[in-house]
């Protein structure tokens, strides 16, 4: 995404140098308007990675599949984690019983303070090991953090995943935003909430939008800055990755 925006910025800077008039940028905008290129981007996107080394048992979704928040995305073989949890649970039960028994003996002055404190420490250790085993078991199932779609699938069912290995990329199901690059001199009149018109190249349709965010830093070489706009309506058929031309109304020179 950043590389594509960088290319768009370079193309824009070149166009501003060689174009004889604003109409050469894209179409034939009216006086007091500028038109730039942009790209639709998802509001949220995540590369899901494995936190454990295990075989993939379930991979119910495919590229392009939709999913709901909390839906199972992938499940690993949890035989080892289940065994570790049982062992930790048994150790915790034994440590808890020992601690309770020692507390009663301590009340009767039948054991020393050090022995009692050691049993309490063993219980704390067993509790931590049980919590660790439960956490490792929970990592065998990855649930969707939000409703969305699978953008890219990088593994297959029955493969062995390594710790930190990227499994797939997901994007949210919300209406995408549109990112574009404008000359830095437009900051003199560009403002949050300013209406713009977006023409989608793939469909040929125009949609109203408003500027939602303006970048925090000007790119010093091309003298451009990134801007993000959101659609004001609820247009259908828009998919992240589509391209568009954005028309902004600039104030007329006195």
Secondary structure, 3 states (H helix, E strand, C coil): CHHHHHHHHHHHHHHHHHCCCHHHCCCCCCCCEEEEEEEEECCCEEEEECCCCEEEEECCCCCCCEECCCCEEEEECCHHHHHHHHHHHHHHHHHHHHHHHHHHHHHCCCCCHHHHHHHHHHHHHHHHHHHHHHHHHHCCEEECCCCEEEEEECCCCCCEECCCCEEEEEEECCCCEEEEEEEHHHHHCCCCCCEEEEEECCCCCEEEEEEEEECCCCECCCCEEEEEEEECCCCCCCCCCCEEEEEEECCCCC
